[in-house]
Each structure stands twice: as structure tokens, then as C-alpha cells.
């Protein structure tokens, strides 16, 4: 009788342990799936950041090419960058219809011309 009671208690404890283990495995599977989704999202974000970085690098390379072609220098002034043009050239204010979205320097655009 005691033995049968002990066997029943052991069987119940074993069944409870198996239920708890199955629940734990389900929780771990959910957590793993959530972590994998998070990793995928981070991967997508990193790909986007890499694309932005590459676009900025290309834009900087274009600016450097233009700077070198025009012969200008851009240096850091005390409060703002300073553009130095080659001797015999000057920067003049330029108003071009339809290009106001390109005016990035205080709403003004400039062109480099030969000095008169």
C-alpha cells in the first residue's frame, strides 16, 4: 500500500516534471524565435546603414573630385568653413530658377568665375 502510494506519487511527480519541461522548451523556442527576428531586424538596419554610408562616401568622393577640378580649398575657419579659390578666380552669388533646393549654404548658391 505504501509502495503503491509512493509509485503513484513518483509517477505524478514525473508527469508534472515532463509537463514543466515541455512548457520550458516551448518558452525557449519562443524566445529563440524572438531573438532570431531581432537579429534579422538588426541585419536589415545594418544593411540600410551600410547603404547610407556608401552613399555618403560616394557623395564625398564627388565633392572631392569637383573641389580638385575647380582648384578650390575648403578649410576650417574660426566659426565656419572657408572656401579658398585659386588666384584669378572669385566666388559670386548665383540665382538660378528651379535650383533653390540645391542651395545649401544659408539659402544661397555661388559660382566660381574668372576675375574681371
Helices and strands as residue ranges (DSSP letters): H 2-70, E 73-76, E 81-84, E 89-94, G 100-102, E 109-114
